Amino acid sequence: NLYVSKLPLNFNEYQLMDFFSPFGEVLSVRILRDAGRPDTCGLVKFGDRPSAERALSSINGSCVFDPGNPIQVKFALKSGPNGPRSPVGSPNGGAIRNRTPQGNSPRYSPMVVAGGRIPADSGPVPNPSPDMVDNCFHPTHGWGLYVCNLDESDSDVTLYRLFSPFGPITSVRAMVDTNSMKCRGYGFVNMAKYDGAYEAVRLLHGLELATGRILNVSFKSQKRSEFR
């Protein structure tokens, strides 16, 4: 069981499930709300400890939703005589299991691809060129990636789910139209390590998503500097 805090106020159980499922089998999630807190907290139950440890090391301390508000993840307290305990008061929301919500169609997952398996490793990762370091690297935020051809329904959570298997992420941002509040079709991802960023570009660029769209991923150039 992992205890998660510093999530956005409007975060729900399905978003919490989507957020952590890339790291392993999630058995259940629960949103914990406290009227006195300015954030949302939650509990995530993994099927095995290694998956929980991967999620903790990747997400804890990352500023995915707010550059000045890092997410906090830690192992939850063990169950006491009155049931599971958490660092906050009684939850107002119930837990959900890892199942498809009511309806005839499965929930969209950006990790589902139409083209089959992701290709195998292509060998050693080449060192970044001086131009790449100048254009793509930021001492605080890491390596900047540009992602386009996203669906209008995609969000920051979509980007995090796509890129988190490749290593620690310092921030993500799906660009949103201020009038419609829908994704404008592109976004930015900052990754802490070059190896992870390189593998993300290599494996995700050209990937066909469940929506039929072909994902375009590249290292950010100087002209694409609106998000760091």
C-alpha positions as CSV (number, residue, x, y, z in Angstrom):
1,N,0.0,0.0,0.0
2,L,1.3,3.4,-1.0
3,Y,0.1,6.7,0.5
4,V,0.1,9.6,-2.0
5,S,-0.4,13.3,-1.3
6,K,-0.1,16.6,-3.1
7,L,-2.4,15.5,-5.9
8,P,-4.6,18.1,-7.6
9,L,-7.9,18.8,-5.8
10,N,-10.1,17.4,-8.6
11,F,-8.1,14.1,-8.9
12,N,-10.4,11.0,-8.9
13,E,-10.0,7.3,-8.5
14,Y,-9.8,6.5,-12.2
15,Q,-7.0,9.1,-12.7
16,L,-5.2,7.6,-9.7
17,M,-5.4,4.1,-11.2
18,D,-4.2,5.4,-14.6
19,F,-1.3,7.3,-12.9
20,F,0.2,4.3,-11.1
21,S,-0.7,1.3,-13.4
22,P,2.4,1.7,-15.6
23,F,4.5,0.4,-12.7
24,G,2.7,-2.9,-12.2
25,E,-0.6,-4.5,-11.2
26,V,-2.7,-2.1,-9.2
27,L,-5.3,-4.0,-7.1
28,S,-7.2,-1.1,-5.8
29,V,-7.1,2.7,-5.2
30,R,-8.9,5.0,-2.8
31,I,-9.2,8.8,-2.8
32,L,-8.9,10.4,0.6
33,R,-10.4,13.9,1.0
34,D,-10.0,16.3,3.9
35,A,-11.8,19.6,3.9
36,G,-8.8,21.2,5.7
37,R,-6.2,20.3,3.1
38,P,-5.5,22.2,-0.2
39,D,-4.7,19.0,-2.0
40,T,-6.0,15.4,-2.7
41,C,-4.5,12.3,-1.1
42,G,-4.9,8.7,-1.9
43,L,-4.0,5.1,-1.3
44,V,-2.7,2.7,-4.0
45,K,-2.5,-1.0,-3.4
46,F,-0.1,-2.9,-5.7
47,G,0.0,-6.7,-6.2
48,D,3.7,-6.9,-5.3
49,R,6.3,-4.9,-3.5
50,P,8.8,-4.3,-6.4
51,S,6.0,-2.6,-8.4
52,A,5.2,-0.4,-5.4
53,E,8.9,0.4,-5.0
54,R,9.3,1.4,-8.6
55,A,6.3,3.7,-8.4
56,L,7.6,5.3,-5.2
57,S,11.1,6.0,-6.6
58,S,9.8,7.4,-9.9
59,I,6.9,9.6,-8.6
60,N,8.0,10.7,-5.2
61,G,9.3,14.3,-5.4
62,S,8.3,14.8,-9.0
63,C,6.5,18.0,-9.9
64,V,4.1,16.6,-12.5
65,F,1.1,18.8,-12.1
66,D,2.5,21.9,-10.3
67,P,6.2,22.9,-10.7
68,G,6.3,24.2,-7.2
69,N,4.4,21.3,-5.5
70,P,6.1,17.9,-5.6
71,I,4.0,14.8,-5.2
72,Q,4.7,12.9,-2.0
73,V,4.6,9.1,-2.0
74,K,5.5,6.7,0.8
75,F,4.5,3.3,2.1
76,A,1.2,3.5,4.1
77,L,1.0,2.5,7.7
78,K,0.2,-1.1,8.4
79,S,-3.3,-2.2,9.4
80,G,-4.3,-1.8,13.0
81,P,-7.1,-3.6,14.9
82,N,-9.7,-1.3,13.4
83,G,-8.6,-1.7,9.8
84,P,-6.1,0.0,7.5
85,R,-4.7,3.3,8.9
86,S,-3.5,6.3,6.8
87,P,-1.8,9.6,7.7
88,V,-5.1,11.5,7.2
89,G,-8.6,11.2,8.5
90,S,-11.6,9.1,7.3
91,P,-11.9,8.9,3.5
92,N,-15.0,10.3,1.8
93,G,-14.6,8.2,-1.3
94,G,-14.7,4.5,-1.8
95,A,-12.0,2.3,-3.2
96,I,-12.1,1.1,-6.8
97,R,-10.7,-2.2,-8.1
98,N,-8.7,-2.6,-11.3
99,R,-11.6,-3.2,-13.6
100,T,-13.3,-1.5,-16.5
101,P,-16.0,1.0,-15.4
102,Q,-19.7,0.3,-16.1
103,G,-20.5,0.4,-19.8
104,N,-19.9,-1.7,-22.9
105,S,-16.6,-0.2,-24.1
106,P,-13.2,-0.5,-22.2
107,R,-11.5,2.6,-20.8
108,Y,-9.0,4.1,-23.2
109,S,-5.4,3.4,-22.4
110,P,-2.6,5.3,-24.2
111,M,-0.2,2.4,-23.6
112,V,-2.3,0.1,-25.9
113,V,-0.8,0.0,-29.4
114,A,-2.1,-1.4,-32.6
115,G,1.2,-2.4,-34.0
116,G,2.1,-5.1,-31.5
117,R,5.1,-5.3,-29.2
118,I,7.5,-2.4,-28.6
119,P,10.8,-3.1,-30.4
120,A,13.7,-4.6,-28.5
121,D,16.7,-2.6,-27.3
122,S,18.9,-1.2,-30.1
123,G,22.2,-1.2,-28.3
124,P,24.2,1.4,-26.2
125,V,22.7,4.9,-25.9
126,P,24.9,7.4,-27.8
127,N,26.2,10.4,-25.9
128,P,24.3,13.7,-26.5
129,S,25.9,16.2,-28.8
130,P,26.8,19.7,-27.6
131,D,24.0,21.2,-29.6
132,M,21.5,18.7,-28.0
133,V,22.7,19.7,-24.5
134,D,22.3,23.4,-25.3
135,N,18.8,23.0,-26.8
136,C,17.3,20.3,-24.7
137,F,18.9,20.2,-21.3
138,H,18.0,22.3,-18.2
139,P,20.0,22.0,-15.0
140,T,16.8,21.8,-12.9
141,H,14.2,20.2,-15.1
142,G,16.4,17.7,-17.1
143,W,15.9,16.8,-20.7
144,G,13.0,18.4,-22.6
145,L,10.9,16.4,-25.0
146,Y,8.2,17.6,-27.5
147,V,5.2,15.4,-28.0
148,C,2.6,16.0,-30.7
149,N,-0.4,14.4,-32.4
150,L,-2.2,13.9,-29.1
151,D,-5.9,13.5,-29.0
152,E,-8.1,16.4,-27.7
153,S,-9.1,14.2,-24.7
154,D,-5.5,13.6,-23.6
155,S,-4.1,15.3,-20.5
156,D,-1.0,15.5,-18.2
157,V,-1.9,12.1,-16.9
158,T,-1.8,10.7,-20.4
159,L,1.7,12.0,-20.9
160,Y,2.8,10.7,-17.5
161,R,1.5,7.2,-18.3
162,L,3.3,7.1,-21.6
163,F,6.7,8.3,-20.4
164,S,7.0,7.1,-16.8
165,P,8.1,3.6,-17.8
166,F,11.3,5.2,-19.2
167,G,12.5,6.8,-16.0
168,P,12.0,9.7,-13.5
169,I,9.9,12.6,-14.9
170,T,10.3,16.1,-13.5
171,S,7.3,17.6,-15.2
172,V,4.7,17.1,-17.9
173,R,2.3,19.5,-19.6
174,A,-0.4,18.8,-22.2
175,M,-1.1,22.2,-23.8
176,V,-4.8,23.1,-23.4
177,D,-7.0,25.5,-25.3
178,T,-8.2,28.1,-22.8
179,N,-11.7,28.3,-24.4
180,S,-12.6,24.6,-24.9
181,M,-10.2,23.3,-22.2
182,K,-9.3,20.4,-24.5
183,C,-5.8,19.4,-25.5
184,R,-4.4,21.3,-28.4
185,G,-2.7,18.2,-29.8
186,Y,0.8,18.7,-28.3
187,G,2.7,18.9,-25.0
188,F,6.0,18.7,-23.3
189,V,7.7,16.2,-21.0
190,N,10.9,16.8,-18.9
191,M,12.9,13.7,-17.9
192,A,15.6,13.7,-15.3
193,K,17.9,11.3,-17.1
194,Y,19.2,11.4,-20.7
195,D,19.1,7.6,-21.1
196,G,15.4,7.5,-20.3
197,A,14.6,10.5,-22.5
198,Y,16.5,8.9,-25.4
199,E,14.7,5.5,-25.0
200,A,11.4,7.3,-24.8
201,V,12.0,9.1,-28.1
202,R,13.3,5.9,-29.7
203,L,10.4,3.7,-28.6
204,L,7.4,6.1,-28.6
205,H,8.1,8.1,-31.8
206,G,5.9,6.6,-34.5
207,L,3.9,4.5,-32.0
208,E,0.3,3.9,-33.1
209,L,-2.0,4.5,-30.1
210,A,-5.4,2.9,-29.4
211,T,-7.1,6.0,-30.9
212,G,-5.3,5.3,-34.3
213,R,-3.1,8.4,-34.0
214,I,0.6,8.1,-34.7
215,L,2.6,9.7,-31.9
216,N,5.4,12.1,-32.7
217,V,8.1,12.5,-30.0
218,S,11.4,14.4,-30.3
219,F,13.9,16.3,-28.2
220,K,12.8,19.8,-27.8
221,S,14.5,22.5,-29.9
222,Q,15.2,26.1,-29.0
223,K,12.0,27.1,-30.9
224,R,10.0,24.9,-28.7
225,S,11.0,26.6,-25.4
226,E,7.6,27.6,-24.0
227,F,7.7,25.0,-21.3
228,R,10.5,24.0,-19.1
